[in-house]
Amino acid sequence: MAKKSVAEEPQLSQQEAKQAFAPALAPALEQIRATLQRLAGSPPQVLILEGGRAVERLAVAKWYAAQLNCPHVTSAGPCLDCPVCLQTGAGILQDCTLLGVQEPVSIEAVREVRSRAAEAPHGRGWRVIVLAEAQFLRAEAANALLKVMEEPRPNLCFLLLAPQRGKLLPTLVSRGWVLTLPWPVPDSDDASLPGELGSWIAALDDFLSTGRGWFEKTSVKNAVDADLARQLILAVQKSLAATLARRTAACRLGARFAGLPDAGCAYVDDVLAQCQRSLDLPTPVNPALVLDWMAVRLYLAVRKSAMGGRS
């Protein structure tokens, strides 16, 4: 059987290839595109794109790859119409490898990337390796990728895409230049939450304020199952996203998170990610215990912020 390439190569029409750039051309991303144009003069070997939505991060990554390789670049950016740009949009340009778009990046894929990284670009631009949804990199794959990044080569650029830098291995972040896309507006606010979930958000809000009442709620027999826990964690993540998008009025927890510094927001995001992983283990952790662990850590983060960072 022929070996499958790590590059994901969807067969797109010319129109579909051009449409792949569309999310990156939104007016809200004008400043991001201007920054990428400046970076293209001397690209960092590792660029981390955080914020935005997954489709926006991927479109911006393709736009930047086109900026680095398009033979007809102008002050407005790549032409998005030549063969190089269209192949980039379609994900089939030889000098642009896309990983993680359809499935998490495996250790085998990273090993193949190492051999590709050793090759000079086929064209006169840059070899670009894009790792979409890099937050799903397992430790083994992330460490293998780190070894590749520690071997700098001319005209090679890695793009790591993730919702937030805090979801990536710290050693990967330390190697990269971070560019933050506008934070997405949550799909819904507290007004549209189902009644039961709304009551849990209200209880969590009260606990973050007073430190009381939460454990009485989670200790009720059969009060919490895995599905409810996942919904509550997602609702808290949306509240954090609303805070980052400066829409604290849209959600009840926004007022609690508004005072958190950047490091505090990253910590909360990591706590929520750990809670999700605990519920998805082969032998899941008790959902009530997961929510209790989450509530305590959110309370401590909010309390520390209210005290000006003092423990």
Rosetta silent file (secondary structure, phi, psi, omega in degrees, C-alpha in Angstrom):
SEQUENCE: MAKKSVAEEPQLSQQEAKQAFAPALAPALEQIRATLQRLAGSPPQVLILEGGRAVERLAVAKWYAAQLNCPHVTSAGPCLDCPVCLQTGAGILQDCTLLGVQEPVSIEAVREVRSRAAEAPHGRGWRVIVLAEAQFLRAEAANALLKVMEEPRPNLCFLLLAPQRGKLLPTLVSRGWVLTLPWPVPDSDDASLPGELGSWIAALDDFLSTGRGWFEKTSVKNAVDADLARQLILAVQKSLAATLARRTAACRLGARFAGLPDAGCAYVDDVLAQCQRSLDLPTPVNPALVLDWMAVRLYLAVRKSAMGGRS
SCORE:     score description
SCORE:     0.000 S_00000001
   1 L     0.000  135.109 -179.443    0.000    0.000    0.000 S_00000001
   2 L   -66.755  142.631  178.964    1.338    3.421   -0.905 S_00000001
   3 L   -70.224  131.364 -179.864    2.336    5.605    2.011 S_00000001
   4 L   -77.942  131.430  178.771   -0.156    8.361    2.698 S_00000001
   5 L   -69.000  148.724  176.926    1.341   11.846    2.636 S_00000001
   6 L   -71.278  -22.684  179.628    1.008   13.936    5.781 S_00000001
   7 L   -72.023  134.294  177.446   -0.281   16.816    3.665 S_00000001
   8 L   -91.583  119.677 -168.189   -4.042   16.887    3.448 S_00000001
   9 L  -120.676   75.167  177.323   -4.868   17.529   -0.203 S_00000001
  10 L   -66.422  140.266  179.202   -8.559   18.236   -0.814 S_00000001
  11 L   -87.643   98.263 -176.974   -9.415   18.508   -4.497 S_00000001
  12 L  -105.854  150.330  173.441  -10.994   21.957   -4.705 S_00000001
  13 L   -73.314  168.766  178.615  -12.217   23.905   -7.694 S_00000001
  14 H   -59.191  -41.825 -179.819  -10.608   27.240   -8.542 S_00000001
  15 H   -66.109  -40.305  179.018  -13.547   29.085   -6.971 S_00000001
  16 H   -66.587  -36.330  178.313  -13.373   26.954   -3.817 S_00000001
  17 H   -63.531  -41.737  178.612   -9.633   27.574   -3.581 S_00000001
  18 H   -67.160  -37.619 -179.414  -10.214   31.331   -3.713 S_00000001
  19 H   -66.099  -22.336  179.679  -13.009   31.034   -1.155 S_00000001
  20 L   -61.559  -23.701  179.576  -10.575   29.388    1.275 S_00000001
  21 L   -87.882  -13.833 -170.239   -9.054   32.847    1.829 S_00000001
  22 H   -52.638  -47.126 -179.457  -12.407   34.607    2.382 S_00000001
  23 H   -59.706  -27.997 -179.266  -12.480   34.488    6.220 S_00000001
  24 H   -76.150  -14.802 -176.012   -9.017   36.096    6.291 S_00000001
  25 H   -94.667    5.639  179.420  -10.232   39.060    4.218 S_00000001
  26 L   -61.798  143.788  178.946  -12.807   40.259    6.756 S_00000001
  27 H   -54.501  -33.147 -178.775  -12.476   43.955    7.713 S_00000001
  28 H   -65.143  -17.746 -178.676  -11.962   42.936   11.353 S_00000001
  29 H  -103.506   12.390 -178.926   -8.712   41.216   10.335 S_00000001
  30 H   -58.171  -43.836 -179.124   -7.240   44.151    8.431 S_00000001
  31 H   -66.741  -36.064  177.471   -4.726   44.896   11.175 S_00000001
  32 H   -62.518  -45.149  179.449   -3.750   41.227   11.354 S_00000001
  33 H   -63.303  -39.906  179.083   -3.058   41.164    7.608 S_00000001
  34 H   -62.987  -40.255  178.562   -1.002   44.370    7.878 S_00000001
  35 H   -65.085  -41.989  179.520    1.078   42.815   10.662 S_00000001
  36 H   -65.233  -34.465  176.601    1.637   39.653    8.623 S_00000001
  37 H   -63.658  -39.961  177.752    2.768   41.734    5.655 S_00000001
  38 H   -66.987  -40.981 -179.520    5.386   43.383    7.848 S_00000001
  39 H   -65.503  -28.981 -177.670    6.485   40.017    9.242 S_00000001
  40 L   -62.015  -20.241  177.445    6.846   38.634    5.722 S_00000001
  41 L   -67.621  -31.008  177.106    9.926   40.810    5.288 S_00000001
  42 L  -152.442   77.204 -172.151   11.727   38.682    7.867 S_00000001
  43 L   -61.893  136.131  171.946    9.422   35.846    8.940 S_00000001
  44 L   -67.765  148.849 -178.486    9.864   34.321   12.395 S_00000001
  45 L   -65.930  -32.622  179.510   10.603   30.619   12.182 S_00000001
  46 E  -126.564  119.740  178.157    7.642   29.886   14.477 S_00000001
  47 E  -119.541  126.987  179.832    4.476   31.972   14.341 S_00000001
  48 E  -106.092  123.216  176.131    1.555   31.182   16.644 S_00000001
  49 E  -104.955  113.805  177.763   -1.911   32.321   15.590 S_00000001
  50 E  -116.758  172.985 -179.962   -4.348   32.382   18.508 S_00000001
  51 L    79.007 -172.926 -179.812   -7.833   33.818   18.955 S_00000001
  52 L    61.192 -166.953  174.954  -10.538   33.965   16.313 S_00000001
  53 L  -105.708  163.207 -176.130  -12.365   30.865   15.152 S_00000001
  54 H   -55.704  -42.867 -178.701  -10.740   27.765   13.690 S_00000001
  55 H   -65.600  -32.768  178.360  -11.856   28.649   10.156 S_00000001
  56 H   -73.052  -42.173  179.015  -10.392   32.156   10.525 S_00000001
  57 H   -61.110  -42.896 -179.272   -7.075   30.912   11.867 S_00000001
  58 H   -66.918  -41.842  179.356   -6.723   28.465    8.988 S_00000001
  59 H   -63.768  -41.359  178.569   -7.682   31.081    6.378 S_00000001
  60 H   -64.778  -39.744  178.370   -5.189   33.581    7.835 S_00000001
  61 H   -62.092  -42.445  178.273   -2.474   30.898    7.819 S_00000001
  62 H   -66.260  -40.127  179.187   -3.146   30.183    4.125 S_00000001
  63 H   -61.119  -42.811 -179.940   -3.189   33.907    3.357 S_00000001
  64 H   -66.965  -39.253  176.853    0.203   34.322    5.047 S_00000001
  65 H   -62.069  -38.452  176.560    1.598   31.298    3.172 S_00000001
  66 H   -66.508  -39.603  178.044    0.405   32.927   -0.049 S_00000001
  67 H   -58.956  -37.322 -177.675    2.013   36.214    1.027 S_00000001
  68 H   -78.838  -16.071 -173.257    5.329   34.383    1.451 S_00000001
  69 H  -125.866  -16.318 -178.095    5.150   32.606   -1.918 S_00000001
  70 L   -64.236  129.711  179.373    2.987   34.596   -4.344 S_00000001
  71 L   -78.040   -4.373 -176.351    5.102   35.962   -7.240 S_00000001
  72 L  -121.733   31.947 -179.760    2.704   38.897   -7.659 S_00000001
  73 L   -61.070  138.550  175.495    2.586   40.298   -4.110 S_00000001
  74 E  -126.553 -173.976  177.857    1.634   43.980   -3.871 S_00000001
  75 L   -65.295  -16.880  178.409    1.084   46.419   -1.030 S_00000001
  76 L   -88.406   -6.869 -179.441   -2.414   44.918   -0.777 S_00000001
  77 E   113.411 -165.058  179.524   -1.006   41.427   -0.206 S_00000001
  78 L   -67.927  155.853 -175.725   -0.912   38.272   -2.343 S_00000001
  79 L   -71.987  -27.605  179.746   -2.893   38.304   -5.580 S_00000001
  80 L    62.693   20.082 -176.906   -4.968   35.228   -4.576 S_00000001
  81 L  -134.248  -15.303 -178.282   -5.476   34.478   -8.270 S_00000001
  82 L   -82.718  168.210  179.620   -2.217   32.984   -9.576 S_00000001
  83 H   -55.671  -39.434 -179.747   -1.431   29.237   -9.570 S_00000001
  84 H   -62.484  -46.774 -179.518    0.695   29.563   -6.424 S_00000001
  85 H   -65.351  -43.525 -178.426   -2.108   31.291   -4.479 S_00000001
  86 H   -66.040  -37.576  176.649   -4.808   28.937   -5.760 S_00000001
  87 H   -67.219  -35.423  177.108   -2.724   25.887   -4.864 S_00000001
  88 H   -65.071  -45.531  178.791   -2.158   27.377   -1.406 S_00000001
  89 H   -61.883  -36.058 -179.622   -5.883   27.926   -0.939 S_00000001
  90 H   -79.978  -10.530 -179.980   -6.584   24.368   -2.070 S_00000001
  91 L    79.206   26.098 -177.036   -3.951   22.981    0.294 S_00000001
  92 L  -124.682    8.017  177.733   -1.820   21.398   -2.438 S_00000001
  93 L   -66.836  132.051 -178.516    1.115   23.799   -2.836 S_00000001
  94 L   -55.988  -35.577 -175.473    4.362   21.826   -2.589 S_00000001
  95 L   -91.756   10.039  177.228    5.879   24.439   -0.311 S_00000001
  96 E  -132.221  108.629 -179.162    2.902   24.606    2.079 S_00000001
  97 E   -99.392  124.612  179.696    2.179   21.557    4.229 S_00000001
  98 E  -106.622  126.628  177.907   -1.163   21.512    6.082 S_00000001
  99 E  -129.147  152.058  174.020   -1.593   19.251    9.107 S_00000001
 100 L    82.054    5.400 -178.113   -4.342   18.870   11.690 S_00000001
 101 L   -76.256  -41.463 -176.571   -7.199   20.072    9.471 S_00000001
 102 L  -106.742  -21.798  178.785   -9.053   16.761    9.317 S_00000001
 103 L  -155.833  155.585 -179.078   -7.490   14.803   12.177 S_00000001
 104 L   -56.759  148.523 -179.373   -5.058   15.456   15.077 S_00000001
 105 L   -71.723  126.320 -178.656   -1.375   15.594   14.158 S_00000001
 106 L   -93.910  166.609  176.960    0.301   12.262   14.893 S_00000001
 107 H   -64.110  -33.778  178.423    3.880   11.533   15.872 S_00000001
 108 H   -64.526  -39.593  179.117    4.326    9.876   12.469 S_00000001
 109 H   -64.374  -40.644  179.664    3.242   13.082   10.730 S_00000001
 110 H   -64.841  -37.749  178.569    5.727   15.125   12.754 S_00000001
 111 H   -64.498  -38.265  177.911    8.513   12.719   11.823 S_00000001
 112 H   -69.506  -34.841  176.994    7.676   13.164    8.145 S_00000001
 113 H   -58.970  -36.373 -179.276    7.600   16.934    8.663 S_00000001
 114 H   -59.016  -41.621  179.469   11.192   16.688    9.859 S_00000001
 115 H   -70.655  -36.080  177.973   12.295   15.314    6.482 S_00000001
 116 H   -67.450  -38.080 -178.930   10.264   17.948    4.632 S_00000001
 117 H   -63.340  -25.686 -179.076   11.744   20.718    6.752 S_00000001
 118 L   -76.849  -14.917 -178.236   15.210   19.653    5.626 S_00000001
 119 L   -84.959  146.163  173.899   14.313   20.297    1.981 S_00000001
 120 L   -74.214  152.845  177.292   14.798   23.673    0.329 S_00000001
 121 L   -58.080  146.055  178.466   11.627   25.330   -1.027 S_00000001
 122 L   -74.767  -32.676  178.112   10.713   24.253   -4.543 S_00000001
 123 L   -96.659 -161.520 -178.306    9.827   27.813   -5.483 S_00000001
 124 L   -97.543    9.795 -179.009   11.524   31.125   -4.740 S_00000001
 125 L  -104.189 -130.263 -174.676    9.539   31.734   -1.557 S_00000001
 126 L  -121.534  148.359  169.657    9.277   29.948    1.771 S_00000001
 127 E   -86.414  121.542 -176.130    8.458   26.441    2.882 S_00000001
 128 E  -115.662  127.874  177.417    5.514   26.830    5.273 S_00000001
 129 E  -115.716  114.171 -175.620    4.353   24.086    7.638 S_00000001
 130 E  -104.353  126.188  175.016    0.916   24.752    9.156 S_00000001
 131 E  -113.402   97.951  179.995   -0.299   22.820   12.186 S_00000001
 132 L   -75.643  148.659  179.347   -4.012   23.540   12.587 S_00000001
 133 L    48.241   50.700 -176.168   -5.645   22.965   15.985 S_00000001
 134 H   -67.246  -11.109  177.796   -2.194   22.446   17.483 S_00000001
 135 H   -65.618  -16.643 -179.998   -3.734   22.310   20.964 S_00000001
 136 H   -91.649    3.917  175.696   -4.523   18.649   20.244 S_00000001
 137 L   -62.222  126.186  174.166   -0.864   17.723   19.811 S_00000001
 138 L   -74.484  159.831 -173.922   -0.012   14.926   22.211 S_00000001
 139 H   -55.354  -40.886 -178.622    3.102   15.373   24.336 S_00000001
 140 H   -63.226  -44.300 -179.819    5.131   12.918   22.220 S_00000001
 141 H   -68.815  -39.546 -179.973    4.266   14.707   18.963 S_00000001
 142 H   -63.593  -41.361  179.473    4.787   18.151   20.524 S_00000001
 143 H   -68.493  -35.350  176.370    8.241   17.192   21.803 S_00000001
 144 H   -66.326  -39.621  177.850    9.177   15.750   18.404 S_00000001
 145 H   -64.029  -39.446  178.965    8.038   18.984   16.769 S_00000001
 146 H   -58.842  -38.741  178.951   10.123   20.959   19.237 S_00000001
 147 H   -64.618  -36.812  177.609   13.219   19.064   18.111 S_00000001
 148 H   -65.443  -41.831 -178.365   12.486   20.033   14.502 S_00000001
 149 H   -68.152  -22.861 -179.967   12.110   23.672   15.500 S_00000001
 150 L   -79.733    0.436  178.404   15.453   23.578   17.294 S_00000001
 151 L  -115.548   75.427 -175.348   17.145   22.964   13.928 S_00000001
 152 L   -59.756  137.465  177.836   16.687   26.347   12.195 S_00000001
 153 L  -132.863  150.380  179.848   16.862   26.315    8.427 S_00000001
 154 L   -66.343  147.321  175.727   16.658   29.171    5.924 S_00000001
 155 L    55.844   41.103  176.262   13.310   29.920    4.288 S_00000001
 156 E  -130.335  131.919 -177.890   11.328   27.689    6.661 S_00000001
 157 E  -137.101  129.975  174.546    8.352   28.864    8.693 S_00000001
 158 E  -101.712  136.562  173.554    6.096   26.971   11.118 S_00000001
 159 E  -118.556  118.290  177.352    2.563   28.204   11.827 S_00000001
 160 E  -105.728  123.587 -177.554    0.877   26.827   14.959 S_00000001
 161 E  -109.870  129.482 -179.507   -2.867   27.518   15.166 S_00000001
 162 L  -156.579  153.646  178.314   -4.724   27.276   18.477 S_00000001
 163 L   -59.006  -36.621 -179.292   -7.631   28.976   20.262 S_00000001
 164 L  -154.693  142.293 -176.549   -5.227   30.266   22.910 S_00000001
 165 H   -58.632  -30.150 -179.006   -1.471   29.985   23.457 S_00000001
 166 H   -62.837  -15.124  178.828   -2.117   28.557   26.937 S_00000001
 167 H   -85.394   -7.489 -178.696   -3.378   25.362   25.300 S_00000001
 168 L   -97.743  158.420  174.959    0.040   24.696   23.733 S_00000001
 169 L   -57.613  127.217 -176.943    3.113   23.155   25.313 S_00000001
 170 H   -52.771  -35.011 -179.672    4.932   26.092   27.003 S_00000001
 171 H   -68.300  -27.857  174.899    8.210   25.173   25.310 S_00000001
 172 H   -70.749  -43.083 -179.483    6.507   25.524   21.914 S_00000001
 173 H   -63.082  -37.707 -178.256    5.147   28.941   22.848 S_00000001
 174 H   -65.471  -20.381  179.597    8.577   30.057   24.036 S_00000001
 175 L   -88.890   -9.811 -169.031    9.939   29.377   20.547 S_00000001
 176 L  -112.510  165.331  173.390    7.244   31.381   18.775 S_00000001
 177 E  -103.819  119.976 -172.314    6.050   34.868   17.914 S_00000001
 178 E   -96.220  131.347  174.990    2.374   35.135   18.938 S_00000001
 179 E  -122.523  125.771 -174.595   -0.235   36.996   16.898 S_00000001
 180 E  -103.659  118.455  174.216   -3.737   37.272   18.383 S_00000001
 181 L   -76.144  157.333  177.639   -6.789   37.397   16.130 S_00000001
 182 L   -53.839  134.467 -178.384   -9.886   39.212   17.464 S_00000001
 183 L   -65.585  139.159 -177.728  -11.546   37.001   20.058 S_00000001
 184 L   -69.654  147.513  173.801  -14.757   35.380   18.770 S_00000001
 185 L   -79.444  128.671 -179.302  -18.120   36.526   20.030 S_00000001
 186 L   -55.836  151.880 -178.691  -19.795   33.594   21.810 S_00000001
 187 L   -67.323  -26.523 -178.314  -22.655   31.928   19.967 S_00000001
 188 L  -149.960  165.542  176.873  -25.068   32.600   22.784 S_00000001
 189 L  -118.856 -177.760 -174.792  -25.387   34.411   26.083 S_00000001
 190 H   -59.695  -26.924 -176.761  -26.913   33.488   29.433 S_00000001
 191 H   -63.899  -24.587 -176.739  -30.385   34.531   28.285 S_00000001
 192 H  -101.499    5.732  179.615  -30.543   31.558   25.906 S_00000001
 193 L   -72.997  142.707  174.302  -29.256   28.884   28.324 S_00000001
 194 L   -57.869  154.815 -174.697  -31.654   26.057   29.196 S_00000001
 195 H   -53.506  -48.834 -177.847  -33.271   26.450   32.614 S_00000001
 196 H   -62.662  -44.735 -179.335  -31.247   23.764   34.409 S_00000001
 197 H   -65.951  -38.672  177.535  -27.943   24.954   32.984 S_00000001
 198 H   -59.816  -37.165  179.570  -28.826   28.548   33.808 S_00000001
 199 H   -68.861  -32.865  177.289  -29.368   27.591   37.436 S_00000001
 200 H   -70.437  -39.421  176.531  -25.929   25.953   37.556 S_00000001
 201 H   -62.122  -42.099  178.884  -24.306   29.068   36.101 S_00000001
 202 H   -62.294  -41.012  179.356  -26.104   31.151   38.739 S_00000001
 203 H   -65.989  -39.928  178.292  -24.862   28.811   41.484 S_00000001
 204 H   -66.146  -40.220  177.724  -21.290   28.993   40.164 S_00000001
 205 H   -60.245  -45.028  178.445  -21.507   32.775   40.002 S_00000001
 206 H   -63.138  -38.736 -179.785  -22.663   32.898   43.629 S_00000001
 207 H   -66.513  -40.578  179.176  -19.848   30.541   44.653 S_00000001
 208 H   -65.392  -23.726  179.386  -17.212   32.685   42.935 S_00000001
 209 H   -87.894  -40.964 -171.484  -18.570   35.637   44.877 S_00000001
 210 H  -114.182  -20.227 -175.480  -19.175   34.090   48.304 S_00000001
 211 L    76.756   14.835 -176.148  -17.411   30.725   48.370 S_00000001
 212 L  -129.397  155.855  169.094  -20.634   29.102   49.541 S_00000001
 213 L    94.320  -23.429 -172.861  -23.443   26.916   48.228 S_00000001
 214 H   -68.725  -47.145 -174.149  -21.709   25.020   45.431 S_00000001
 215 H   -68.876  -28.676  174.748  -20.872   21.761   47.183 S_00000001
 216 H   -63.928  -33.632 -178.561  -24.379   21.429   48.548 S_00000001
 217 H   -75.637  -43.308 -177.534  -25.600   21.503   44.931 S_00000001
 218 H   -76.990  -19.618 -177.336  -23.098   19.003   43.485 S_00000001
 219 L   -83.448   -8.586  176.592  -23.448   16.569   46.407 S_00000001
 220 L   -64.375  131.705 -176.170  -27.135   15.889   45.697 S_00000001
 221 L   -58.149  129.792  178.615  -27.433   12.295   44.476 S_00000001
 222 L    62.864   18.807  179.720  -27.614   12.051   40.646 S_00000001
 223 L   -74.196  -26.523 -174.874  -27.588   15.843   40.333 S_00000001
 224 L  -126.514  129.516  169.365  -24.622   15.782   37.938 S_00000001
 225 L  -122.979  175.460 -175.208  -23.894   13.555   34.958 S_00000001
 226 H   -62.476  -37.441 -178.447  -21.169   13.780   32.313 S_00000001
 227 H   -65.080  -44.611  178.156  -23.429   15.500   29.790 S_00000001
 228 H   -63.554  -41.383 -179.771  -24.410   18.260   32.223 S_00000001
 229 H   -61.118  -43.458  179.010  -20.770   18.697   33.264 S_00000001
 230 H   -63.594  -42.838  179.468  -19.677   19.114   29.645 S_00000001
 231 H   -62.463  -40.128 -179.444  -22.444   21.649   28.973 S_00000001
 232 H   -68.230  -42.006  178.075  -21.494   23.642   32.065 S_00000001
 233 H   -61.678  -42.856  178.338  -17.794   23.649   31.167 S_00000001
 234 H   -62.432  -40.265  179.033  -18.663   24.820   27.644 S_00000001
 235 H   -63.813  -37.790  177.958  -20.853   27.592   29.079 S_00000001
 236 H   -68.364  -38.992  176.754  -17.972   28.759   31.293 S_00000001
 237 H   -61.411  -39.448  177.788  -15.641   28.701   28.274 S_00000001
 238 H   -66.702  -35.283  176.712  -18.099   30.907   26.392 S_00000001
 239 H   -64.827  -40.009  177.639  -18.181   33.301   29.344 S_00000001
 240 H   -65.130  -41.683  178.384  -14.385   33.497   29.249 S_00000001
 241 H   -63.160  -39.225  178.063  -14.501   34.114   25.478 S_00000001
 242 H   -63.638  -37.812  177.948  -17.071   36.870   26.017 S_00000001
 243 H   -63.745  -45.080  179.755  -14.761   38.456   28.586 S_00000001
 244 H   -65.651  -28.601  177.593  -11.837   38.368   26.155 S_00000001
 245 L   -87.979    6.432  179.724  -14.111   39.897   23.495 S_00000001
 246 L    60.229   40.717  176.158  -15.076   42.613   26.014 S_00000001
 247 L  -120.161   49.571 -174.920  -18.702   41.482   26.086 S_00000001
 248 H   -63.167  -23.684 -179.118  -18.961   40.903   29.821 S_00000001
 249 H   -71.393  -16.893 -176.042  -22.574   42.123   29.864 S_00000001
 250 H   -78.228  -13.823 -176.053  -23.616   39.152   27.712 S_00000001
 251 L  -145.107  149.551 -174.953  -22.960   36.578   30.434 S_00000001
 252 L   -65.686  -37.094 -177.662  -23.282   36.352   34.181 S_00000001
 253 L   -77.994   -9.785 -178.061  -19.733   35.146   34.802 S_00000001
 254 H   -56.176  -39.441 -179.467  -18.283   37.962   32.718 S_00000001
 255 H   -65.530  -30.126  178.979  -18.141   40.270   35.727 S_00000001
 256 H   -74.164  -38.846 -176.292  -16.119   37.649   37.624 S_00000001
 257 H   -84.551  -17.383 -173.444  -13.610   37.110   34.822 S_00000001
 258 L   -59.221  -31.057 -177.295  -13.321   40.773   33.795 S_00000001
 259 L   -86.567   -2.241 -177.992  -10.734   41.521   36.470 S_00000001
 260 L   -73.201  137.100  172.924   -8.453   38.630   35.575 S_00000001
 261 L   -72.256  174.794  179.931   -5.056   39.521   34.046 S_00000001
 262 H   -55.797  -42.422 -179.754   -3.925   37.747   30.871 S_00000001
 263 H   -64.576  -35.156  178.386   -2.163   35.089   32.930 S_00000001
 264 H   -67.174  -40.972  177.216   -5.339   34.570   34.945 S_00000001
 265 H   -64.009  -41.049  178.505   -7.429   34.093   31.800 S_00000001
 266 H   -63.896  -38.464  178.856   -4.881   31.603   30.470 S_00000001
 267 H   -64.303  -46.383  179.015   -5.013   29.743   33.799 S_00000001
 268 H   -60.625  -42.896  179.310   -8.823   29.560   33.728 S_00000001
 269 H   -60.620  -40.292  179.322   -8.718   28.346   30.135 S_00000001
 270 H   -67.694  -40.425  177.072   -6.266   25.616   31.124 S_00000001
 271 H   -57.987  -46.262 -178.732   -8.435   24.570   34.079 S_00000001
 272 H   -64.949  -38.642  177.971  -11.449   24.190   31.782 S_00000001
 273 H   -64.177  -40.303  178.037   -9.399   22.197   29.264 S_00000001
 274 H   -64.374  -37.346  178.104   -8.232   19.843   32.037 S_00000001
 275 H   -63.754  -42.877  177.891  -11.839   19.367   33.141 S_00000001
 276 H   -60.512  -45.220 -179.265  -12.841   18.409   29.597 S_00000001
 277 H   -62.850  -36.945 -179.709  -10.001   15.902   29.361 S_00000001
 278 H   -63.087  -33.264  179.966  -10.988   14.363   32.710 S_00000001
 279 H   -79.938  -16.048 -176.265  -14.474   13.664   31.374 S_00000001
 280 L  -104.755    7.241  178.161  -13.087   12.101   28.167 S_00000001
 281 L   -67.881  155.593  176.360  -10.683    9.621   29.754 S_00000001
 282 L   -52.716  -38.943  171.858  -11.238    5.886   29.061 S_00000001
 283 L  -114.944   92.362 -173.090  -12.290    5.701   32.715 S_00000001
 284 L   -61.707  149.364  174.112  -13.867    9.166   33.255 S_00000001
 285 L   -73.779  148.925  176.831  -13.530   11.017   36.523 S_00000001
 286 L   -52.191  122.267 -175.512  -16.739   11.453   38.525 S_00000001
 287 H   -56.796  -36.801  179.769  -18.455   14.494   36.904 S_00000001
 288 H   -64.887  -39.198  178.119  -19.380   16.024   40.269 S_00000001
 289 H   -66.835  -36.685  177.483  -15.747   15.857   41.405 S_00000001
 290 H   -61.811  -45.603 -179.434  -14.649   17.460   38.129 S_00000001
 291 H   -67.258  -35.486  177.008  -17.058   20.365   38.656 S_00000001
 292 H   -65.013  -43.765  178.782  -15.964   20.760   42.278 S_00000001
 293 H   -61.212  -42.724  178.544  -12.296   20.878   41.213 S_00000001
 294 H   -61.739  -48.265 -175.545  -13.187   23.448   38.548 S_00000001
 295 H   -61.729  -41.879 -178.941  -15.190   25.628   40.928 S_00000001
 296 H   -63.840  -43.356 -178.391  -12.449   25.724   43.565 S_00000001
 297 H   -71.234  -35.150  174.820   -9.778   26.735   41.076 S_00000001
 298 H   -66.857  -40.178  178.439  -11.955   29.390   39.484 S_00000001
 299 H   -60.561  -45.914 -179.177  -12.765   30.740   42.938 S_00000001
 300 H   -64.547  -38.713  179.509   -9.078   30.943   43.855 S_00000001
 301 H   -65.340  -44.383 -179.564   -8.221   32.656   40.543 S_00000001
 302 H   -67.247  -40.438 -179.938  -10.989   35.241   40.952 S_00000001
 303 H   -65.587  -42.958  179.441  -10.117   35.809   44.620 S_00000001
 304 H   -61.615  -41.278  178.629   -6.426   36.263   43.849 S_00000001
 305 H   -63.761  -41.918 -179.825   -7.285   38.818   41.164 S_00000001
 306 H   -64.241  -26.944 -179.851   -9.590   40.695   43.543 S_00000001
 307 L   -92.395   11.086  176.694   -6.767   40.867   46.077 S_00000001
 308 L    76.670   27.269  176.453   -4.406   42.382   43.543 S_00000001
 309 L    91.943   -4.010  179.336   -2.455   39.195   42.864 S_00000001
 310 L   -78.364  145.076 -179.936   -1.674   38.413   46.525 S_00000001
 311 L   -71.426    0.000    0.000   -2.062   34.778   47.582 S_00000001
